[in-house]
């Protein structure tokens, strides 16, 4: 029988992270899981390493970088095809970044929470930040598992942007209570297989048109439209290599510096996908209520892009080009939602 939890890792030139991640996975106290790596055309020898040192790991290699969303869709489809259709409510997919370390009881804690709350579609553990001291020195290189929060779930704002709840704060126990959240961050998220099946559009779970960035917020929003909730599980702890930064509440000058320090490719996809997110998921009437905040945010970003980040201008045109596809997916989502509401009314 195929294991109850499919741990799915999408890798891209991540050899500096993969050994430590796999060691932490196979040190879990919960053992009813399988591991699948989907490699997006890496050239760093990851496949040879995994096949030699972790032969129990299934390895799927793509010829090129397909992006986060398409690669994870491959892995999710692989898992669901190996499960019995009637068992999906008790089967789970752990979507995993390559740059993580999970503590030995992570799976045990998060699966226990999932078993106790069958109406919840997704779960998020407590992610703290990790960083490497002396990374170039093999003798003095040290991994530091910090007490600084990376994410305790996605947090929506009135302008319809999303941030990681608690990001940058020191962990002083303020996030030690389990609570409902909007959805989990795609860095490390446990999804109930039946919820993924419910949110599926054709052969997509994550929206493949997003490629990378904000596909986790899109899936979280879709699941909420369909009546699924999400839960934060503080006892499930993991570490994410994101560096040691302070609290992420910045003024406009700091925000500009932060954005300019990021990859132009990342900024392009982030801008485009934010617009796709609104096209697909924003309801008209609730959107009107928060339209002043949306308009003010979008105006400031457009002006910034127009004058200071011209390489991103075409992201707006790309979003418009995908409007027909987003309209089809939105119609499919609203049809499912209406059918669900009609069933409840009977």
Residue, then its C-alpha position, 0 to 999 in steps of 0.5 A: x500500500x502506498x504511504x499515507x503522506x507523500x513528501x514532494x520536493x521540487x529541486x533546482x540546483x539545490x545540492x547545498x541543501x538537499x543532503x541536510x533536508x533528506x537526512x532530516x526527513x528520514x529522521x522523522x518519528x512518523x514513518x508512513x511516508x514516501x519521498x519524491x523529488x522532481x528536479x527541474x533540470x539541475x546541473x549540480x549532480x543532485x540526481x547522482x547523489x540522491x540515487x547513491x545515498x537515498x535510493x528509497x527516494x523516487x526521482x523525476x528529472x525534467x529536461x528544463x526548469x518548469x517552475x514551482x507550480x508545474x513541477x509540484x503538480x507532477x508530484x501531486x498527480x503521481x501521489x494521487x494516482x497511487x492512492x485509492x480514490x476513496x482514501x483521499x480524505x486520509x492521505x496527505x501531500x507535504x509540499x516542500x522547498x529544497x532549502x529546509x530542515x524539518x525537526x524529527x517530530x514535524x510529520x508526527x505533529x502535523x499529521x496528528x493535527x490533520x487526523x483530528x480535524x478532517x474538515x481542514x484542507x491544509x496545515x502550516x507548521x512553525x517555520x523559523x529561519x536558518x542561516x549558515x555562518x562561514x559558508x565558504x569554510x569547510x572546517x568552521x561552517x556552521x548551520x544556525x537554527x535561529x529563533x526568528x520566525x520565517x512564517x506561521x501562515x499566509x496573512x491577507x491584507x485589505x489591499x489584497x497582498x499577502x505576507x508571511x505571518x510573524x516574518x522577522x519576529x523573534x519567537x517569544x511564544x506569541x505564536x504558540x497557539x494553534x489557530x485558523x489561518x488564511x493558508x500555508x506558505x508554499x515553502x512547507x505545506x501539508x495538504x489533504x489530498x481530497x482538498x487538492x482534488x476538490x480544487x483541481x482544474x483539469x490537471x492542475x492543483x497549483x496554477x501552472x500559468x503562475x510558474x513560480x511565486x504566489x501560487x500558494x496564495x492562489x491555492x489557499x484562496x481557491x480552497x477557501x472559496x470551496x469551503x476548506x479551512x487552514x490550520x496553523x500547528x505550532x508544535x510542528x517546527x521546521x527551519x528555512x534558509x532565508x537569512x537573518x533579517x529583522x522584523x519585516x515592517x518597513x517604510x517606503x524607502x526600505x521597501x524600495x531598497x528591499x525590492x531592488x535587491x531582489x532578482x528582476x525575474x522574481x519581481x516580474x513574476x511577483x507583479x504579474x502573478x499578483x494581478x492573476x491572483x486578483x483576476x481569478x479569486x477576487x469577488x466583485x462585491x467584497x472587492x468594491x468594499x476594499x477598492x480604495x486600498x487595492x487602488x492605492x497599492x496598485x497605483x503606487x506599484x505601477x508608478x514605481x515600476x514605470x519609472x524605477x523598474x522598467x523591466x517589469x512593465x511587460x508583466x502587466x501586458x503578460x497578465x492581460x494576455x492571460x486574462x482569458x485563461x484566468x476567466x476560464x479558471x475563475x468560471x470553473x471555480x465559481x461553478x464548483x462553489x455554486x454546486x457546493x452551496x446548492x448541495x448544502x442547501x438541500 
